[in-house]
Amino acid sequence: MTMRFQPRPIFSAVITCIVLAGTPLVSTSALAADEAVVQPKAGWFSKIVNVDFVKPQAVLPKIDGVMIIDSRPAARKFDIGHIPTAVNIPDLAFDKLAPTLLPQDKATLLIFYCDGPECALSHNSAFKAEKLGYTNIHVYAAGFPDWIKDGNLHAVSIAQVKKLIDEKANMVLIDARPKERKYDLGHIPGAISLPDSQFDKLAAERLPSDKATPLYFYCEGLSCKLSNDSAIKAIKLGYSSVKVVPEGYPGWEKAFGAGPTAAGAVGAVKAPAIESGKESGTITIASFERIYREAPATVHLIDVRDPQEVATGTFKGAINIPINSLEKNMDKLPTDKPIVFFCGAGGRSGEAHDMVKLYKPELKTVFLDADIKWAKDGSYTIKGK
């Protein structure tokens, strides 16, 4: 008799661990937190961390015992965008800058990053720091692109702010510090005052209606978190281009000297006079341009055009209150400085001035009776009537 044997299925569990020669291991915590974390490559530094490791270290006020280091070039990369609190030590200049910028305590937590998985600068710098004797080094290999993709705050340098101001870029620079105790005594030129403590009350009045307008928040440097708090509030309101300037006013003062003070503040520089035009209630173009150029913080600029018109261009730092909503917003008009109303041709701005004189005669207001055209880059042409 022939007996046939039916083969039984054989189940086997095989666990294979392969360590490629020259390929360092990624930290367990990084992989556990994110399955999509970048995989280690040959030549990488061994201690790799992810965004969840970095976020608690990149907060204001800045944490002692931690240094986040951006290994990318300054002007082309770091200045225009970096992780808040990061110090810029470009890898190409590491040997020159490290002795003065790295902390003396060799046990300090150092986190290096650059421009993502294809960027070796952070790894190169980490190895160099290790040779100098530092013992607590990590690399955020996914780098700045991953930081932004994760929805974190985008920081820019003081040098970038100065560049934007010089270029008359379309932006609103916002001082989140207390007005009387800080802003009035000195602020970055062109900045508007919107104290974080009054953000909910004043934001609708002082922030632009166009939610795509770039907003830059700053406060009192790395010891101050007001700018971060206000930036997050602005994002929740729907603003889509929000950045912070962690070095804040102290950084500006160190790099470029003291900024303008508000009219009436101790040590304030006298603001250029408001010169009246031929028609009652107007300001001369020459007077307006002198104030706008030399002391824009001494007046409130209010654009009374419709939001879609404002979106094509307006004066830097201006508030938008359309003429058809001015009456119901009369109680929200600022009272601390003169108001300059403007539009594109002088009609609506004159109406705004007359309306305020009727309902709020105690307010100091003037208007521009001129034909004005703005470009996207912030430049403008103005012609008197």
Phi, psi and omega per residue, in radians:
M1 nan 2.330 -3.127
T2 -1.645 2.188 3.126
M3 -1.842 2.303 3.129
R4 -1.860 2.296 3.116
F5 -1.754 2.195 3.102
Q6 -1.486 2.104 -3.116
P7 -1.101 2.348 3.108
R8 -1.576 2.453 3.123
P9 -1.138 2.437 -3.133
I10 -1.954 2.131 3.117
F11 -1.802 2.291 3.124
S12 -2.355 2.432 3.074
A13 -1.857 2.070 -3.093
V14 -2.054 2.148 3.086
I15 -1.930 2.093 -3.092
T16 -2.007 2.267 3.096
C17 -2.050 2.045 -3.100
I18 -2.053 2.181 3.056
V19 -1.998 1.959 -3.110
L20 -1.287 2.448 3.136
A21 -1.079 2.294 3.098
G22 1.416 0.011 -3.134
T23 -1.823 1.992 -3.115
P24 -1.263 2.757 3.139
L25 -1.443 2.505 3.030
V26 -1.482 2.616 -3.100
S27 -1.150 2.474 -3.106
T28 -1.056 -0.698 -3.095
S29 -1.084 -0.671 -3.121
A30 -1.146 -0.775 -3.123
L31 -1.190 -0.677 -3.109
A32 -1.144 -0.580 -3.068
A33 -1.371 -0.415 -3.049
D34 -2.691 1.924 -3.091
E35 -1.138 -0.390 -3.094
A36 -1.617 0.217 -3.122
V37 -1.054 2.555 -3.122
V38 -1.067 2.473 -3.114
Q39 -1.498 2.526 -3.102
P40 -1.137 2.619 3.142
K41 -2.178 2.864 3.090
A42 -1.064 2.364 3.128
G43 1.585 -0.090 3.125
W44 -1.341 2.688 2.995
F45 -1.174 2.607 -2.960
S46 -1.297 -0.534 -3.047
K47 -1.727 1.752 -3.096
I48 -1.850 2.370 3.108
V49 -2.206 2.868 -3.130
N50 -1.944 -3.042 -3.042
V51 -1.096 -0.568 -3.133
D52 -1.181 -0.452 3.072
F53 -1.322 -0.633 -3.039
V54 -1.365 -0.683 -3.011
K55 -0.923 -0.791 -3.133
P56 -1.171 -0.287 -3.132
Q57 -1.598 -0.335 -3.033
A58 -1.761 0.871 -3.081
V59 -2.019 2.796 3.028
L60 -1.993 2.458 -0.070
P61 -1.035 2.595 -3.081
K62 -1.063 2.411 -3.115
I63 -1.407 2.373 3.050
D64 -1.257 2.622 3.073
G65 1.420 0.176 -3.137
V66 -2.363 2.389 2.993
M67 -2.359 2.110 3.050
I68 -1.677 2.257 -2.980
I69 -2.154 2.134 3.089
D70 -1.605 2.041 -3.054
S71 -1.579 0.102 -3.081
R72 -1.504 2.908 3.074
P73 -1.055 2.619 -3.043
A74 -1.211 -1.183 -2.977
A75 -1.138 -0.693 -3.058
R76 -1.416 -0.375 -3.039
K77 -2.259 -1.170 -3.014
F78 -1.006 -0.831 -3.055
D79 -1.025 -0.707 -3.051
I80 -1.496 -0.198 3.089
G81 -3.123 2.183 3.101
H82 -2.707 3.002 3.100
I83 -1.293 2.316 3.128
P84 -0.921 2.425 -3.125
T85 1.374 -0.093 -3.110
A86 -1.163 2.562 3.045
V87 -1.816 2.425 -3.126
N88 -1.622 1.976 2.995
I89 -2.237 1.519 -3.129
P90 -0.960 2.399 -3.083
D91 -1.006 -0.644 -3.124
L92 -1.147 -0.373 -3.141
A93 -1.946 0.279 -3.041
F94 -1.016 -0.874 -3.073
D95 -1.055 -0.564 -3.118
K96 -1.390 -0.703 -3.012
L97 -1.614 -0.490 -3.046
A98 -0.973 -0.744 -3.107
P99 -1.025 -0.512 -3.112
T100 -1.734 -0.433 -3.063
L101 -1.727 -0.538 3.118
L102 -1.285 2.600 -3.119
P103 -1.201 2.707 3.116
Q104 -1.241 -0.588 -3.128
D105 -1.263 1.954 -3.072
K106 -1.261 -0.143 3.105
A107 -1.627 -0.007 3.117
T108 -1.016 2.423 3.066
L109 -1.224 2.053 3.093
L110 -1.922 2.231 3.096
I111 -2.107 1.954 3.125
F112 -1.675 2.510 3.028
Y113 -2.616 2.837 3.011
C114 -2.526 -2.200 -2.944
D115 -1.868 0.546 3.055
G116 1.910 -3.097 -3.029
P117 -1.003 -0.461 -3.125
E118 -1.543 0.013 -3.105
C119 -1.764 2.150 -3.093
A120 -1.679 -0.073 -3.027
L121 -1.034 -0.754 -3.108
S122 -1.138 -0.669 3.116
H123 -1.177 -0.755 3.113
N124 -1.014 -0.786 -3.128
S125 -1.180 -0.644 3.125
A126 -1.081 -0.746 3.092
F127 -1.098 -0.688 3.122
K128 -1.131 -0.708 3.115
A129 -1.144 -0.633 3.107
E130 -1.106 -0.700 3.114
K131 -1.142 -0.450 3.111
L132 -1.396 -0.085 3.077
G133 1.816 0.070 3.118
Y134 -1.286 2.428 -2.949
T135 -1.997 -0.102 -3.068
N136 -2.253 1.219 -3.015
I137 -1.946 2.375 3.052
H138 -2.361 2.767 3.087
V139 -2.166 2.222 3.022
Y140 -1.573 1.533 -2.972
A141 -1.150 -0.560 -3.135
A142 -1.215 -0.437 2.950
G143 1.160 -2.862 -3.016
F144 -1.060 -0.673 3.094
P145 -1.002 -0.684 3.126
D146 -1.213 -0.650 3.114
W147 -1.004 -0.811 3.141
I148 -1.238 -0.718 3.130
K149 -1.029 -0.554 -3.131
D150 -1.360 -0.072 3.072
G151 1.543 0.377 -3.117
N152 -1.541 2.885 -3.097
L153 -1.142 2.464 -3.110
H154 -1.752 2.050 -3.129
A155 -1.757 2.586 3.025
V156 -2.233 2.850 -3.086
S157 -1.569 2.890 3.041
I158 -1.063 -0.672 3.121
A159 -1.044 -0.678 3.126
Q160 -1.191 -0.690 3.102
V161 -1.070 -0.780 3.113
K162 -1.052 -0.735 3.134
K163 -1.078 -0.766 -3.132
L164 -1.151 -0.696 3.103
I165 -1.094 -0.809 -3.131
D166 -1.090 -0.588 -3.138
E167 -1.454 -0.068 -3.072
K168 0.947 0.798 -3.103
A169 -1.167 2.699 3.079
N170 -1.297 1.814 3.134
M171 -2.860 2.876 2.990
V172 -2.146 2.099 3.133
L173 -1.683 2.212 -2.952
I174 -2.159 2.169 3.082
D175 -1.616 1.997 -3.064
A176 -1.578 0.074 -3.096
R177 -1.415 2.875 3.044
P178 -0.983 2.446 -3.024
K179 -1.187 -1.035 -3.012
E180 -1.209 -0.682 -3.056
R181 -1.442 -0.326 -3.084
K182 -2.251 -1.146 -3.046
Y183 -0.968 -0.829 -3.079
D184 -1.098 -0.444 -3.094
L185 -1.556 -0.108 3.116
G186 2.727 2.279 -3.129
H187 -2.636 2.941 3.106
I188 -1.183 2.328 -3.100
P189 -0.925 2.307 3.102
G190 1.549 -0.152 -3.106
A191 -1.282 2.541 3.007
I192 -1.710 2.719 3.113
S193 -1.650 2.118 3.018
L194 -2.470 1.428 -3.095
P195 -0.980 2.388 -3.124
D196 -1.002 -0.600 -3.131
S197 -1.147 -0.336 -3.138
Q198 -2.014 0.268 -3.045
F199 -0.991 -0.884 -3.070
D200 -1.077 -0.561 -3.105
K201 -1.387 -0.673 -2.969
L202 -1.844 -0.198 -3.028
A203 -1.008 -0.777 -3.099
A204 -1.091 -0.540 -3.111
E205 -1.427 -0.643 -2.966
R206 -1.808 -0.370 3.098
L207 -1.531 2.629 -3.118
P208 -1.169 2.648 3.138
S209 -1.271 -0.486 3.122
D210 -1.332 1.929 -3.054
K211 -1.235 -0.142 3.097
A212 -1.581 -0.102 3.140
T213 -1.088 2.265 3.105
P214 -1.127 2.239 3.107
L215 -1.996 2.340 3.115
Y216 -2.169 2.014 -3.102
F217 -1.787 2.436 3.037
Y218 -2.505 2.840 3.025
C219 -2.536 -2.239 -2.944
E220 -1.764 0.603 3.049
G221 1.588 -2.840 -3.014
L222 -1.223 -0.138 3.092
S223 -1.654 0.020 -3.005
C224 -2.117 2.319 -3.130
K225 -1.903 0.097 -3.091
L226 -1.061 -0.701 -3.124
S227 -1.122 -0.740 3.098
N228 -1.079 -0.769 -3.125
D229 -1.086 -0.775 3.133
S230 -1.162 -0.674 3.127
A231 -1.062 -0.733 3.133
I232 -1.136 -0.672 3.098
K233 -1.112 -0.704 3.132
A234 -1.128 -0.695 3.103
I235 -1.085 -0.709 3.129
K236 -1.152 -0.444 3.094
L237 -1.391 -0.114 3.083
G238 1.840 0.075 3.092
Y239 -1.230 2.320 -2.957
S240 -1.786 -0.137 -3.134
S241 -2.302 1.359 -3.051
V242 -1.988 2.255 3.133
K243 -2.340 2.796 3.107
V244 -2.100 2.704 3.118
V245 -2.097 1.504 -2.989
P246 -1.006 -0.595 -3.132
E247 -1.185 -0.396 3.014
G248 0.988 -2.776 -3.095
Y249 -1.094 -0.676 3.081
P250 -1.008 -0.659 3.109
G251 -1.158 -0.703 3.092
W252 -1.109 -0.819 -3.104
E253 -1.073 -0.680 3.132
K254 -1.161 -0.694 -3.065
A255 -1.468 -0.657 -2.975
F256 -2.254 0.083 3.130
G257 1.569 3.022 -3.098
A258 -1.100 2.463 3.100
G259 -1.524 3.116 -3.123
P260 -1.140 2.665 3.042
T261 -1.812 2.815 3.132
A262 -1.409 2.667 3.122
A263 -1.015 2.304 3.116
G264 1.616 -0.211 3.138
A265 -1.317 2.737 3.104
V266 -1.050 2.203 3.141
G267 1.354 0.230 -3.090
A268 -1.185 2.512 3.031
V269 -1.410 2.339 -3.100
K270 -1.084 2.245 -3.114
A271 -1.306 2.617 3.044
P272 -1.000 2.496 -3.085
A273 -1.229 2.597 3.011
I274 -1.492 1.981 -3.111
E275 -1.681 2.219 -3.100
S276 -1.296 2.482 3.092
G277 -1.479 -3.033 -3.114
K278 -1.141 -0.726 3.136
E279 -1.481 2.489 -3.136
S280 -0.998 2.305 3.089
G281 1.562 -0.099 -3.109
T282 -1.586 2.803 3.010
I283 -2.012 2.427 3.139
T284 -1.165 2.627 3.124
I285 -1.071 -0.730 -3.135
A286 -1.074 -0.733 3.132
S287 -1.142 -0.777 3.129
F288 -1.053 -0.823 -3.073
E289 -1.169 -0.565 3.087
R290 -1.162 -0.763 3.102
I291 -1.137 -0.782 -3.111
Y292 -1.103 -0.588 -3.125
R293 -1.426 -0.732 -2.972
E294 -1.737 -0.566 -3.053
A295 -2.618 1.060 -3.076
P296 -1.097 -0.401 -3.103
A297 -1.353 -0.066 -3.109
T298 -1.555 -0.060 3.089
V299 -2.384 2.850 2.970
H300 -1.812 2.190 3.099
L301 -1.694 2.135 -3.130
I302 -2.147 2.046 3.132
D303 -1.572 2.052 -3.057
V304 -1.730 0.260 3.068
R305 -1.369 2.997 3.082
D306 -1.268 2.681 -3.092
P307 -0.942 -0.674 -3.114
Q308 -1.166 -0.496 3.056
E309 -1.289 -0.738 -3.140
V310 -1.078 -0.580 -3.113
A311 -1.087 -0.380 3.141
T312 -1.471 -0.165 3.109
G313 2.552 2.528 3.088
T314 -2.773 3.100 3.094
F315 -1.264 2.438 -3.126
K316 -1.037 2.289 3.105
G317 1.512 -0.004 -3.097
A318 -1.295 2.630 3.043
I319 -1.750 2.457 3.114
N320 -1.796 2.020 2.994
I321 -2.279 1.689 -3.105
P322 -0.944 2.526 -3.058
I323 -1.000 -0.599 -3.103
N324 -1.315 -0.114 3.078
S325 -2.034 0.071 -3.061
L326 -1.150 -0.741 -3.075
E327 -1.053 -0.754 -3.122
K328 -1.320 -0.247 3.102
N329 -1.827 0.263 -3.067
M330 -0.991 -0.675 -3.115
D331 -1.253 -0.228 -3.140
K332 -1.603 -0.095 -3.130
L333 -1.131 2.377 3.139
P334 -1.145 2.545 -3.086
T335 -2.014 -0.086 -2.993
D336 -1.478 -0.319 -3.106
K337 -2.519 2.791 3.081
P338 -1.040 2.628 3.131
I339 -1.892 2.331 3.014
V340 -1.969 1.929 3.077
F341 -1.482 2.515 3.065
F342 -2.640 2.773 3.026
C343 -2.500 -2.511 -3.135
G344 -1.764 -0.281 -3.071
A345 -2.462 -0.098 3.083
G346 1.768 -0.284 -3.108
G347 -1.206 -0.963 -3.107
R348 -1.206 -0.582 3.121
S349 -1.174 -0.657 3.071
G350 -1.133 -0.689 3.096
E351 -1.100 -0.680 3.121
A352 -1.106 -0.774 3.114
H353 -1.044 -0.809 -3.134
D354 -1.112 -0.671 -3.135
M355 -1.121 -0.759 3.139
V356 -1.155 -0.691 3.121
K357 -1.091 -0.506 3.127
L358 -1.344 -0.773 -3.042
Y359 -1.712 -0.502 -3.095
K360 -2.363 1.124 -3.036
P361 -1.108 -0.290 -3.135
E362 -1.297 -0.288 -3.135
L363 -1.372 2.498 3.073
K364 -1.552 1.933 -3.135
T365 -2.326 2.595 2.993
V366 -2.444 2.955 3.089
F367 -2.454 2.727 3.099
L368 -1.585 2.024 3.060
D369 -1.718 1.477 -2.999
A370 -2.733 2.770 2.990
D371 -1.583 2.117 -3.057
I372 -2.220 2.376 3.040
K373 -2.276 2.383 -3.114
W374 -2.001 2.616 3.020
A375 -1.869 2.828 -3.115
K376 -1.058 -0.499 -3.107
D377 -1.402 0.062 3.111
G378 1.676 -0.200 3.103
S379 -1.293 2.846 -3.100
Y380 -2.682 2.830 2.978
T381 -2.166 2.492 -3.097
I382 -2.420 2.357 -3.102
K383 -2.394 2.216 -3.130
G384 -1.220 2.804 3.132
K385 -1.370 nan nan
